[in-house]
Amino acid sequence: MTGTSERALRLTLIIIGASFAALAVATLVAHWVAGPIVASRLEAAARGRHLDASWRTLSVDFPFVVRIEGMALAAGADTMLQVDQARAGIALASALTGGMPLRSFEASGIRARLKPAAADLDTLAPIEPPDEKGKGPASPRVQRPAEALVRLLLVPARRLPGIRIEDFTLMSADSDDSFDGVRIERLATYPGRGGVELEALGSVGLAAPKPFEIRIRYGSDDRLHGVAQFALAAGGDSAQNLMLQVDATVRQDRSAGVIELGPGSRLWMGGLPLSVSGSARRAGPRFALGVAADSVTSAHVHESQPPALLGPLEDVHVTGSFDYRLQMVVDFGEPDSSTVDADVIPHGLALDPSRTVLRLHGLEQPFLARIHLPRDRIVLRDLSPDNPNFRPLETLDSNLVRAVVTNEDGSFFSHHGFNADAVRRSMAENLRAGAYRRGAGTITMQLARNLYLGHERRLARKLQEAVLAWIIEHLTWATKERLLEIYLNIIEWGPEVHGANEAAHYYFGHDATHVTVPEALFLSTVVPSPRKWRYRFDANGDLRPFARAQMHFIGRAMTRRGWLPADSLPPADSMRVVLSGKARAVLFPPPDSSKTAVTDSDAH
């Protein structure tokens, strides 16, 4: 071997040796230095969300691949998240410059549980509404995920990482919630030069799973198109599947932190075409959505939507057509600037009596009401003088009528079935609380729920409720006063107690034609949670402080409306009611009847 060759060989060996040494050093640095840093960051991020993080093993391999096995996040004794295995490839340069830090992410065997609500709504004392200014942003619990979503939406399609998640289960914390969870069998993104494709397979619901499948392509030319299919009923009946298709242009302005749907973006809900617009802004963050449909007929709806989505609306047919408009803004930085505006523009709409089976005609006349209760129970009440407990509206104590309207739907006489302002206020309060704290259902929507739908908490049921409320208010002959009369004579006020007169006798042993102001205020607070009325009393039969505060709050609202003289409202500390009807035996059962007394839980 010549001297030149020997020198070249030595140089090659030196380079190879140095490379291996550098690789070994980098591996040791990744393992001994980066590992503790990543562990510290994870623990700090968990503490910032009031969680404790733990894992069986955590390692960082060169080139900066984080591997975790047996990870758990817990809130006290409750485990909120478990991950069998996770692997994340970190793009170090991007992480240092504030870009997308992930090159890839894989995880499997994930079990997550939603945090339970802080408290039952019925046990909270009402709070005076603060001034319109200075209410503050949304809770970090909902604001942080919203910020993360905007950051994800602003990532260019060609820079999205490869993601693969398998066997992911999200469980509800509320055992009474009809949504018990969702399971994702596989969620994956496939980046490529032309953009990224997303695929998701899974099911909604754990006890009675309803499968879904989503396939979307987001091109580097900012075109978004794809299809999603949801099974709305168990059993594999394809006729019950809802198909959504999207074809949209997505425009990103990453410097301004704005992404929006371009003109001409369309969404097909079954065979029903919808024009859609929308945007997401980093500031706030703030989301906007617009939906429009034109010249929709009853035939369009029935032919394009699965029966499971329509529910009782399958038995409702109308002549004519309508246009629909929805505009919604959700601002997490300033929740009170959120807006909702929904409008139905009718063109000769009228109920088709020859094809409408649902009993919407004749609400203005006496009829036998089939009242839908939780757990699919139905009771009957005759809304005619033949029922000794039926009370025409004008015969009910005015303070009772006004207290119920104030507490349930203060704008009942000014809206037409849907109260957009109440939705806005509800949205703002729920965002600030970071949980569902306030609803926006109107009396007409509650009437539709009681007469036609039942109380199952599903999105489809809420949509049916809103549509039926609009029909009741616009396409029937029933006046506002008649709707309120029906409502006050059928709603549940306790175990097998329906209507104001039954309620007055159950709690106070006398007729509803005359009640005291405290009795009227008490009865109005029972309506939202009739099965929990006993929690309003202490062991001595006295109203608890939160119950008195709620009653006084409603009374003050009535005073501001001019519905109750100020001197007729007792101070909160002096608010008293005496149970002298059958309810007293429930609160104080006789000692010898403990085995036979009917309680609220027995009745339900």
C-alpha positions as CSV (number, residue, x, y, z in Angstrom):
1,M,0.0,0.0,0.0
2,T,1.4,3.4,-1.0
3,G,1.8,6.2,1.5
4,T,-1.0,8.2,-0.1
5,S,-3.3,5.2,0.2
6,E,-2.4,4.7,3.8
7,R,-3.0,8.3,4.7
8,A,-6.4,8.2,2.9
9,L,-7.3,5.0,4.8
10,R,-6.3,6.5,8.1
11,L,-8.3,9.7,7.4
12,T,-11.4,7.5,6.5
13,L,-11.0,5.6,9.7
14,I,-10.7,8.8,11.7
15,I,-13.8,10.2,10.1
16,I,-15.8,7.0,10.7
17,G,-14.5,6.8,14.3
18,A,-15.4,10.5,14.8
19,S,-18.8,9.9,13.4
20,F,-19.5,7.0,15.7
21,A,-18.1,9.0,18.6
22,A,-20.4,11.9,17.7
23,L,-23.3,9.6,17.3
24,A,-22.5,8.0,20.7
25,V,-22.2,11.4,22.3
26,A,-25.4,12.6,20.7
27,T,-27.2,9.4,21.9
28,L,-25.9,9.9,25.4
29,V,-26.8,13.6,25.4
30,A,-30.3,12.7,24.1
31,H,-30.7,10.0,26.8
32,W,-29.1,11.7,29.8
33,V,-29.8,15.4,29.1
34,A,-32.9,15.6,26.8
35,G,-34.7,12.9,28.7
36,P,-34.8,14.8,32.1
37,I,-35.7,18.0,30.2
38,V,-38.7,16.4,28.5
39,A,-39.8,14.7,31.7
40,S,-39.6,18.1,33.5
41,R,-41.6,19.8,30.7
42,L,-44.3,17.1,30.8
43,E,-44.6,17.4,34.6
44,A,-44.8,21.2,34.5
45,A,-47.4,21.1,31.7
46,A,-49.5,18.6,33.8
47,R,-49.2,20.8,36.9
48,G,-50.4,23.8,34.9
49,R,-53.6,21.8,34.3
50,H,-53.8,20.7,38.0
51,L,-52.8,17.1,37.1
52,D,-50.1,14.8,38.2
53,A,-48.1,13.0,35.5
54,S,-46.4,9.6,35.9
55,W,-45.0,6.9,33.6
56,R,-43.3,3.6,33.7
57,T,-40.5,4.5,31.3
58,L,-39.5,7.6,29.4
59,S,-36.6,7.8,27.1
60,V,-35.2,10.1,24.4
61,D,-33.2,8.5,21.6
62,F,-31.2,10.1,18.9
63,P,-32.3,11.9,16.8
64,F,-34.7,13.2,19.4
65,V,-37.4,10.6,19.5
66,V,-39.4,10.6,22.7
67,R,-40.8,7.2,23.8
68,I,-43.2,6.8,26.7
69,E,-44.8,3.7,28.2
70,G,-47.4,3.4,30.9
71,M,-48.2,7.1,31.1
72,A,-50.9,8.4,33.4
73,L,-52.4,11.8,34.2
74,A,-54.4,12.0,37.4
75,A,-56.5,14.6,39.2
76,G,-56.1,13.6,42.8
77,A,-57.3,10.0,43.1
78,D,-59.0,10.1,39.7
79,T,-57.0,9.0,36.6
80,M,-58.0,11.2,33.7
81,L,-55.7,9.7,31.0
82,Q,-53.8,6.5,30.5
83,V,-51.4,5.8,27.5
84,D,-49.9,2.4,26.9
85,Q,-47.4,3.5,24.4
86,A,-46.5,6.8,22.7
87,R,-43.7,7.8,20.4
88,A,-43.0,11.4,19.2
89,G,-40.3,12.5,16.7
90,I,-39.2,16.1,17.5
91,A,-38.0,18.5,14.9
92,L,-35.4,20.3,17.1
93,A,-34.9,23.2,14.7
94,S,-38.6,23.9,14.4
95,A,-39.1,23.6,18.2
96,L,-36.3,26.2,18.8
97,T,-37.8,28.6,16.2
98,G,-41.4,28.3,17.4
99,G,-42.6,26.2,14.4
100,M,-44.3,22.8,14.4
101,P,-42.1,20.7,16.7
102,L,-43.4,17.3,15.8
103,R,-42.1,15.3,12.9
104,S,-44.2,12.3,13.7
105,F,-46.5,11.0,16.5
106,E,-47.7,7.5,17.3
107,A,-49.8,6.3,20.2
108,S,-51.9,3.3,21.2
109,G,-54.0,2.1,24.1
110,I,-55.3,5.5,25.2
111,R,-58.0,5.8,27.8
112,A,-59.2,9.3,28.6
113,R,-62.1,10.5,30.9
114,L,-63.7,13.9,30.8
115,K,-63.6,15.8,34.0
116,P,-66.9,15.9,35.9
117,A,-68.8,19.1,36.3
118,A,-67.8,21.1,39.3
119,A,-71.3,20.9,40.9
120,D,-74.9,20.1,40.1
121,L,-76.6,23.2,38.6
122,D,-79.5,22.8,41.0
123,T,-77.3,23.2,44.1
124,L,-75.8,26.5,43.1
125,A,-77.0,29.8,44.4
126,P,-77.7,32.3,41.6
127,I,-75.2,35.0,41.0
128,E,-76.2,38.5,40.0
129,P,-75.2,39.1,36.4
130,P,-72.1,41.3,36.3
131,D,-71.7,44.4,34.3
132,E,-71.6,44.0,30.5
133,K,-67.9,45.0,30.6
134,G,-65.0,43.3,32.3
135,K,-66.4,39.8,32.5
136,G,-63.2,38.2,31.4
137,P,-62.1,35.6,28.9
138,A,-63.1,32.0,28.6
139,S,-61.8,29.4,31.2
140,P,-58.3,28.1,30.4
141,R,-60.0,24.6,30.4
142,V,-61.6,25.5,27.0
143,Q,-59.4,28.3,25.8
144,R,-56.2,26.2,25.6
145,P,-57.7,23.5,23.4
146,A,-59.2,26.3,21.2
147,E,-55.7,27.9,20.9
148,A,-54.2,24.5,20.0
149,L,-56.8,24.0,17.4
150,V,-56.1,27.3,15.7
151,R,-52.4,26.6,15.7
152,L,-53.1,23.2,14.1
153,L,-55.4,24.9,11.5
154,L,-52.7,27.4,10.6
155,V,-50.0,24.8,9.9
156,P,-49.5,24.4,6.1
157,A,-50.8,21.1,4.7
158,R,-47.3,20.1,3.5
159,R,-45.9,20.6,7.0
160,L,-48.4,18.5,9.0
161,P,-46.7,15.6,10.8
162,G,-47.4,12.0,10.3
163,I,-49.8,10.9,13.0
164,R,-51.1,7.4,13.9
165,I,-53.3,6.8,16.9
166,E,-54.9,3.5,17.6
167,D,-57.3,2.2,20.2
168,F,-58.3,5.6,21.8
169,T,-61.3,5.7,24.1
170,L,-62.8,8.9,25.5
171,M,-65.3,8.3,28.4
172,S,-67.8,10.6,29.9
173,A,-67.5,11.5,33.5
174,D,-71.3,11.8,33.9
175,S,-73.0,8.5,34.3
176,D,-76.4,10.2,33.6
177,D,-75.2,11.6,30.3
178,S,-76.6,9.9,27.2
179,F,-73.2,10.4,25.6
180,D,-71.1,7.8,27.3
181,G,-68.0,8.2,25.2
182,V,-66.3,7.7,21.8
183,R,-63.8,5.2,20.6
184,I,-61.3,5.8,17.8
185,E,-60.0,2.6,16.2
186,R,-57.6,4.4,14.0
187,L,-56.8,8.1,13.3
188,A,-54.0,8.7,10.9
189,T,-52.5,11.5,8.7
190,Y,-50.5,10.8,5.6
191,P,-48.4,13.8,4.5
192,G,-47.2,14.0,1.0
193,R,-46.0,16.5,-1.6
194,G,-49.5,17.3,-2.7
195,G,-50.8,17.9,0.9
196,V,-52.1,15.6,3.6
197,E,-54.8,13.0,3.9
198,L,-56.7,12.3,7.1
199,E,-58.5,9.0,7.9
200,A,-60.5,8.3,11.1
201,L,-62.5,5.2,12.0
202,G,-64.4,4.7,15.2
203,S,-67.7,4.8,16.9
204,V,-69.7,7.2,19.1
205,G,-71.1,5.6,22.2
206,L,-69.6,2.7,24.2
207,A,-72.8,0.9,25.4
208,A,-74.5,1.1,22.0
209,P,-71.7,2.1,19.5
210,K,-72.6,3.9,16.3
211,P,-69.7,3.7,13.8
212,F,-68.3,6.6,11.9
213,E,-65.8,6.9,9.1
214,I,-64.0,10.1,7.9
215,R,-61.7,10.6,5.0
216,I,-60.5,14.1,4.1
217,R,-57.8,15.5,1.8
218,Y,-56.2,18.9,2.4
219,G,-54.1,19.8,-0.5
220,S,-51.1,22.1,-0.6
221,D,-53.2,24.2,-3.0
222,D,-55.5,24.8,0.0
223,R,-58.3,22.8,-1.4
224,L,-60.3,20.7,1.2
225,H,-62.5,17.9,0.1
226,G,-63.7,14.7,1.7
227,V,-66.5,12.6,3.1
228,A,-67.8,11.6,6.5
229,Q,-70.3,8.9,7.3
230,F,-72.1,8.5,10.6
231,A,-74.3,5.7,11.6
232,L,-77.2,7.3,13.6
233,A,-78.7,4.0,14.7
234,A,-77.2,0.8,15.9
235,G,-77.6,-2.4,13.8
236,G,-75.8,-1.5,10.5
237,D,-78.9,-0.2,8.7
238,S,-77.3,1.9,5.9
239,A,-80.6,3.8,5.5
240,Q,-79.9,5.3,8.9
241,N,-76.5,6.7,7.9
242,L,-75.8,10.4,7.6
243,M,-73.4,11.3,4.8
244,L,-71.5,14.6,4.9
245,Q,-69.4,15.8,1.9
246,V,-67.3,18.9,1.8
247,D,-65.7,20.8,-1.1
248,A,-64.1,24.0,0.1
249,T,-61.2,26.5,-0.4
250,V,-59.1,27.2,2.7
251,R,-57.2,30.4,2.8
252,Q,-54.4,30.9,5.4
253,D,-52.8,34.1,6.5
254,R,-50.3,32.8,9.0
255,S,-48.6,36.1,9.7
256,A,-52.0,37.5,10.7
257,G,-53.1,34.3,12.4
258,V,-56.2,33.9,10.3
259,I,-57.7,30.9,8.4
260,E,-60.9,31.2,6.5
261,L,-63.1,29.4,4.0
262,G,-63.1,30.9,0.6
263,P,-66.2,31.8,-1.5
264,G,-68.1,28.9,-3.0
265,S,-67.3,26.5,-0.2
266,R,-70.0,23.8,0.0
267,L,-71.2,21.2,2.4
268,W,-73.7,18.4,1.5
269,M,-75.8,17.0,4.3
270,G,-77.1,13.9,2.7
271,G,-78.4,15.3,-0.5
272,L,-79.1,18.7,0.9
273,P,-76.6,21.3,-0.4
274,L,-75.4,24.0,2.0
275,S,-73.3,27.1,1.4
276,V,-70.8,27.5,4.2
277,S,-68.4,30.2,5.3
278,G,-66.2,30.5,8.3
279,S,-62.9,31.6,9.9
280,A,-60.6,31.0,12.8
281,R,-58.4,33.7,14.3
282,R,-55.5,33.3,16.6
283,A,-56.5,36.4,18.5
284,G,-59.0,35.3,21.1
285,P,-59.1,32.7,19.7
286,R,-62.2,33.5,17.7
287,F,-64.3,31.2,15.4
288,A,-67.0,32.2,12.9
289,L,-69.4,30.0,11.0
290,G,-72.1,30.8,8.4
291,V,-74.6,28.3,6.9
292,A,-77.1,29.1,4.1
293,A,-79.7,27.0,2.3
294,D,-82.2,28.2,-0.3
295,S,-85.5,26.9,-1.6
296,V,-85.6,23.9,0.7
297,T,-88.9,21.8,0.5
298,S,-90.3,19.2,2.7
299,A,-89.5,16.6,0.0
300,H,-85.9,17.7,0.0
301,V,-85.6,17.1,3.7
302,H,-87.3,13.8,3.8
303,E,-85.5,12.3,0.8
304,S,-82.0,13.5,1.9
305,Q,-82.0,12.9,5.7
306,P,-82.1,9.5,7.5
307,P,-85.1,8.8,9.7
308,A,-83.0,8.6,12.8
309,L,-82.0,12.3,12.3
310,L,-85.6,13.4,11.6
311,G,-87.2,11.5,14.5
312,P,-90.8,12.7,14.9
313,L,-90.2,15.2,12.0
314,E,-90.7,12.2,9.7
315,D,-94.4,12.6,10.5
316,V,-94.4,16.3,9.7
317,H,-94.9,17.6,6.1
318,V,-95.3,21.1,4.9
319,T,-96.2,22.8,1.6
320,G,-94.1,25.6,0.2
321,S,-90.4,26.1,0.8
322,F,-88.0,28.0,3.0
323,D,-84.5,29.5,3.1
324,Y,-82.3,29.1,6.1
325,R,-79.5,31.4,7.4
326,L,-77.2,30.8,10.4
327,Q,-74.4,33.1,11.5
328,M,-72.4,32.3,14.6
329,V,-69.3,33.8,16.3
330,V,-67.6,32.2,19.3
331,D,-65.0,34.4,20.9
332,F,-62.9,32.8,23.7
333,G,-61.1,36.0,24.5
334,E,-64.3,38.0,24.9
335,P,-67.1,35.5,25.3
336,D,-69.7,38.3,25.6
337,S,-69.0,39.4,22.0
338,S,-70.1,36.0,20.8
339,T,-73.2,36.1,18.6
340,V,-75.8,33.8,17.2
341,D,-78.3,34.7,14.5
342,A,-80.6,32.1,13.0
343,D,-83.4,32.8,10.6
344,V,-86.0,30.8,8.6
345,I,-87.4,32.6,5.6
346,P,-90.7,31.0,4.6
347,H,-92.1,31.0,1.1
348,G,-95.8,29.9,1.4
349,L,-95.0,27.4,4.2
350,A,-98.0,25.7,5.8
351,L,-98.6,22.3,7.5
352,D,-99.9,19.7,5.1
353,P,-102.8,18.2,7.1
354,S,-103.2,15.2,4.8
355,R,-99.6,14.0,5.4
356,T,-98.8,15.3,8.9
357,V,-99.3,12.5,11.4
358,L,-97.8,14.2,14.4
359,R,-100.5,15.9,16.5
360,L,-99.7,19.6,15.7
361,H,-103.2,20.5,14.6
362,G,-105.7,21.4,17.3
363,L,-103.3,22.6,20.0
364,E,-105.7,25.5,20.6
365,Q,-108.5,23.0,21.5
366,P,-108.8,20.5,24.4
367,F,-106.8,17.3,23.9
368,L,-105.3,14.4,25.7
369,A,-101.6,15.1,26.1
370,R,-99.0,12.3,26.0
371,I,-96.2,13.7,28.2
372,H,-92.7,12.3,27.5
373,L,-90.6,11.9,30.6
374,P,-87.0,10.7,31.2
375,R,-86.2,7.0,30.7
376,D,-88.9,6.8,27.9
377,R,-91.8,7.0,30.3
378,I,-95.1,8.5,29.1
379,V,-98.0,9.8,31.2
380,L,-101.4,11.2,30.1
381,R,-103.1,14.4,31.1
382,D,-106.5,15.6,29.9
383,L,-106.3,19.2,29.0
384,S,-110.0,19.9,29.3
385,P,-112.5,20.7,32.1
386,D,-113.0,17.0,32.5
387,N,-109.7,16.9,34.4
388,P,-110.3,18.3,37.9
389,N,-106.7,19.6,38.0
390,F,-106.7,21.4,34.6
391,R,-106.5,25.1,35.2
392,P,-107.0,27.7,32.4
393,L,-104.2,30.2,32.3
394,E,-106.3,33.1,33.6
395,T,-107.3,31.1,36.7
396,L,-103.7,30.4,37.9
397,D,-102.2,32.8,40.4
398,S,-100.5,35.5,38.3
399,N,-97.4,35.5,40.6
400,L,-96.9,31.8,39.9
401,V,-97.3,32.2,36.2
402,R,-94.8,35.2,36.1
403,A,-92.3,33.4,38.4
404,V,-92.2,30.4,36.1
405,V,-91.8,32.5,33.0
406,T,-89.1,34.6,34.6
407,N,-87.1,31.6,35.6
408,E,-87.6,29.5,32.5
409,D,-87.9,31.9,29.6
410,G,-88.1,35.6,30.4
411,S,-88.4,36.6,26.7
412,F,-91.2,34.1,26.0
413,F,-93.7,36.7,24.8
414,S,-91.2,38.4,22.5
415,H,-89.4,35.5,20.7
416,H,-90.8,33.1,18.2
417,G,-89.6,29.7,19.6
418,F,-85.9,30.3,19.5
419,N,-84.1,33.0,21.6
420,A,-80.8,33.9,20.0
421,D,-79.9,36.3,22.7
422,A,-80.4,33.6,25.4
423,V,-78.1,31.3,23.3
424,R,-75.5,34.0,23.2
425,R,-75.7,34.6,27.0
426,S,-75.6,30.9,27.6
427,M,-72.6,30.5,25.4
428,A,-70.7,33.3,27.1
429,E,-71.4,31.9,30.6
430,N,-70.5,28.3,29.7
431,L,-67.2,29.5,28.1
432,R,-66.2,31.4,31.2
433,A,-67.1,28.5,33.4
434,G,-65.3,26.0,31.1
435,A,-68.3,23.6,31.5
436,Y,-72.0,23.4,30.7
437,R,-73.6,25.7,33.3
438,R,-76.6,27.3,31.6
439,G,-79.0,26.3,28.9
440,A,-81.0,28.3,26.4
441,G,-84.1,26.3,25.8
442,T,-87.3,28.3,25.5
443,I,-90.7,27.4,26.9
444,T,-91.8,26.4,23.4
445,M,-88.8,24.1,23.0
446,Q,-89.6,22.5,26.4
447,L,-93.2,22.1,25.2
448,A,-92.0,20.3,22.1
449,R,-89.7,18.1,24.2
450,N,-92.6,17.2,26.6
451,L,-95.2,16.6,23.9
452,Y,-93.3,14.9,21.1
453,L,-89.6,14.1,21.8
454,G,-88.6,13.0,25.3
455,H,-85.5,13.9,27.3
456,E,-82.7,12.0,25.7
457,R,-79.7,14.3,25.4
458,R,-78.6,14.0,21.8
459,L,-77.7,16.6,19.2
460,A,-80.3,15.2,16.8
461,R,-82.9,15.6,19.5
462,K,-81.9,19.2,20.1
463,L,-82.2,19.9,16.4
464,Q,-85.7,18.3,16.3
465,E,-86.7,20.4,19.3
466,A,-85.7,23.6,17.7
467,V,-87.5,22.8,14.4
468,L,-90.7,21.7,16.2
469,A,-90.6,24.9,18.3
470,W,-90.5,27.0,15.1
471,I,-93.4,25.0,13.6
472,I,-95.5,25.3,16.8
473,E,-95.0,29.1,16.9
474,H,-95.4,29.8,13.1
475,L,-97.6,27.1,11.6
476,T,-100.2,26.2,14.2
477,W,-103.1,28.3,15.5
478,A,-102.0,28.2,19.1
479,T,-101.4,31.6,20.7
480,K,-98.6,32.4,23.1
481,E,-101.1,32.3,26.0
482,R,-102.4,28.9,24.9
483,L,-98.9,27.5,24.7
484,L,-98.1,28.8,28.2
485,E,-101.4,27.3,29.4
486,I,-100.5,23.8,28.0
487,Y,-97.0,24.1,29.4
488,L,-98.1,25.0,33.0
489,N,-100.6,22.1,33.0
490,I,-98.3,19.3,31.8
491,I,-94.7,20.0,33.1
492,E,-93.3,17.8,35.8
493,W,-93.1,19.3,39.3
494,G,-92.3,16.2,41.3
495,P,-93.0,12.4,41.4
496,E,-96.1,11.9,39.2
497,V,-96.9,15.5,39.7
498,H,-97.8,17.3,36.5
499,G,-99.2,20.8,36.1
500,A,-99.4,23.8,38.5
501,N,-102.5,22.7,40.4
502,E,-101.2,19.2,41.1
503,A,-98.0,20.9,42.3
504,A,-99.7,23.3,44.6
505,H,-101.6,20.5,46.2
506,Y,-98.6,18.2,46.4
507,Y,-96.4,20.8,48.2
508,F,-98.9,23.1,50.0
509,G,-102.2,21.3,50.1
510,H,-104.2,23.9,48.3
511,D,-105.2,25.1,44.8
512,A,-102.9,26.9,42.4
513,T,-105.5,29.7,41.9
514,H,-103.9,31.4,44.9
515,V,-100.4,30.9,46.2
516,T,-98.2,33.2,48.4
517,V,-95.2,34.9,46.8
518,P,-92.7,32.6,48.5
519,E,-94.7,29.6,47.3
520,A,-94.8,30.9,43.8
521,L,-91.0,31.5,43.8
522,F,-90.4,28.0,45.3
523,L,-92.5,26.3,42.7
524,S,-90.6,28.1,39.9
525,T,-87.3,26.9,41.2
526,V,-88.5,23.2,41.2
527,V,-89.3,23.2,37.5
528,P,-85.7,22.8,36.1
529,S,-85.0,19.7,38.4
530,P,-88.3,18.4,39.7
531,R,-86.7,15.2,41.1
532,K,-84.3,17.1,43.3
533,W,-86.8,19.3,45.2
534,R,-85.9,17.6,48.6
535,Y,-82.3,19.0,48.4
536,R,-83.8,22.5,48.8
537,F,-84.7,21.7,52.5
538,D,-82.6,20.9,55.5
539,A,-83.3,18.2,58.1
540,N,-85.7,20.6,59.9
541,G,-87.8,21.3,56.8
542,D,-86.4,24.8,56.3
543,L,-85.2,26.1,53.0
544,R,-81.5,26.0,52.5
545,P,-79.6,29.2,51.9
546,F,-79.0,28.5,48.2
547,A,-82.8,27.9,47.7
548,R,-83.7,31.1,49.4
549,A,-81.1,33.0,47.3
550,Q,-82.5,31.5,44.1
551,M,-86.1,32.5,45.0
552,H,-85.0,36.0,45.9
553,F,-83.1,36.3,42.7
554,I,-86.2,35.4,40.6
555,G,-88.3,37.8,42.7
556,R,-85.9,40.7,42.1
557,A,-86.1,39.9,38.3
558,M,-89.9,40.0,38.5
559,T,-89.7,43.4,40.3
560,R,-87.4,44.8,37.6
561,R,-90.0,43.8,35.0
562,G,-92.8,45.4,37.0
563,W,-94.4,42.0,37.6
564,L,-94.1,42.1,41.4
565,P,-94.2,45.1,43.8
566,A,-91.0,45.5,45.6
567,D,-92.7,45.5,49.0
568,S,-94.3,42.1,48.2
569,L,-90.8,40.4,48.0
570,P,-89.6,39.2,51.4
571,P,-85.8,39.4,52.1
572,A,-83.9,36.3,51.2
573,D,-83.2,35.4,54.9
574,S,-87.0,35.7,55.6
575,M,-88.1,33.5,52.7
576,R,-90.1,30.6,54.1
577,V,-92.5,28.0,52.8
578,V,-94.4,25.3,54.8
579,L,-94.8,21.9,53.3
580,S,-98.3,20.8,54.2
581,G,-99.2,18.5,51.2
582,K,-98.1,15.0,50.3
583,A,-94.5,16.2,49.9
584,R,-94.2,16.6,53.7
585,A,-94.6,12.8,54.1
586,V,-91.7,12.3,51.6
587,L,-89.5,14.7,53.5
588,F,-90.6,13.4,57.0
589,P,-91.8,9.8,56.4
590,P,-93.6,8.2,59.4
591,P,-91.4,5.8,61.3
592,D,-93.7,2.8,60.7
593,S,-93.9,3.4,56.9
594,S,-90.2,3.5,56.0
595,K,-90.6,0.3,54.0
596,T,-93.7,1.3,52.1
597,A,-93.4,5.1,51.6
598,V,-93.1,6.2,48.0
599,T,-90.1,8.4,47.5
600,D,-89.0,10.4,44.5
601,S,-86.5,7.7,43.5
602,D,-89.2,5.0,43.7
603,A,-91.5,7.1,41.5
604,H,-88.8,7.5,38.9
